[in-house]
Amino acid sequence: MTAETPDLAREVHDARWSEMTEDARPVAGVPALRVDDVTLRFGGIRVLDGVSFDVAPRTVFGLVGPNGAGKTSLFNCISGHYRPNSGSILLEGVETLRAPAWRMARLGLARTFQHPALQLGETVLENVLLGAHSRLPGGPLAWSLRLPSTSKAERASRAEALELLERTGLRWAAHARAGELSHGLHKAVELCRALMSHPRLLLLDEPAAGLSHGEVDRFVETVATVRADLGLTIVVVEHHMGLISAITDRVMVLDHGAKLMEGTAAQAQVDPRVVEAYLGREAVEDEPA
């Protein structure tokens, strides 16, 4: 597992995993995420139109809708990449609209992307370790001088990264070049990298895109494992309704930038408004009674 003795490796694992779980402890009575009346315009085009919803702590919330519904734009607003024209976005009661994207990790938010941006020439372990950069002590000078506190933090992060890879079934690939792995495994590596920042809110951007059926099943298992172990709040944008049904507690359906409905995935799949948004009015009217 690591260069440490088995007992020390287990002790490091227990301490770090306990710290991550403690970090994810929700604030009593406060939504993990609150999006309130968010509107976003690009020129004269209204991309988001007064969108509001709450996400309860330690739940999985799905954002679904047809192409062009505004899901990715909403995700970008939550993660700090876009700034809405109006509205409010609160992470555990803290307004985030004025926080730049690079500061969101310190507010407890991590995100994956539809197309993972890995360092393909580096090892899987090195890619995962990049996720810990925002919480390492010191700065560039301390890191270059290899101060004792920095070296200790790096060893602890390495042990944590290896344990995280083991929990997600990727320990065997720790020292392989990322470029040697499949697209599906790239998604799992990116998930591990995001978890290394110790998030309380994890955003997953179309995690099933480009995955085979078997890879989707394995990803569902991985999300279930880290959710149970860490007590994370997760928001996922996805077209794959099988994955949405398998991992979410609630979903919100967007259509043309506006909230269409909110409920469970099962309710969304039989809602006539959702069926019409996905398939068109003619398909709904032609459906046998």
C-alpha positions, 0 to 999 in steps of 0.5 A: 500500500505505502512505504510505511508499515501496514500498521502506520499506513492504517493509522494514517488512513484512519486519521485522514479519512476521519478528518474528511468525514469531519470536514463534511459534517453539515451545519444544522438547519442550513441547506448544503446548497441554496440557489435562489432566483438565479438569472443569467444572460449572455447579451440578449439571451436569457440562459437561466430564468429565476432558478431556485432550489435547495439541496439538503446535506448529505444527499445527491441532487440531480440536474437534468433536462434536454440539450440547451436547457441551461444545466451546464450554465447553472453548474458554472454559476454554482462553481464560480466560473460564471457570475449570474446577473441576479440571484443568490448562491449560498454554500452552507449559508455563505454567499459565494457569488463574489468568490472567484472560481479558484477560491471555491475549494477553500469554501468546500466545493470540488468539481469534476468535468465532462472531459477530464483534464488529467496530466496524461504523462504523469502517474495516476497517483501524481494526478490525484495528489494535485487535488490536495494543493489547496490545503497544503501548508506554506506556499511555493517558497516552503515547497521549494525549500522542502521544509519539514512541515511541508514534507510531512504534509506531502507524506500524509497526502500520499498515504491518503491518495493511495488509500483513496485509490484503494477504496475506489478500486484504482490502487493497481493503477497508482504508478501507471501513466494516466495516458495508459488508462481508458476514458472510463478510468480517467473519470474515476481518477478525476473523482479521486482528485476532487475528493483529495481537496476534502470537499463538502459539496461535490459537483459531478458534470456528466460523469457517465458521458462516454462510459460503457454500461459496465463502466457506468455500473462501476461509477455508481458503485464508487459514488455510493461508496464515497457518499457512504464513507464521507457523508458528502453532498453531491450535485450531478448533471447527467443525461443518463437516466439510469445513473440519475435513478440509481444515485439521486435522492431528488432531481430538478428538471430544467427546460429553456433555462427555467425550472420545470419540476422538482421531485424524485427521478421516478416522478420526473420520468413520468411527468408529462411536462418532462416527457414533452420537454425531452420528446416534444409535444407531438410525441406526447400527443401521439402516445397511446392512452 
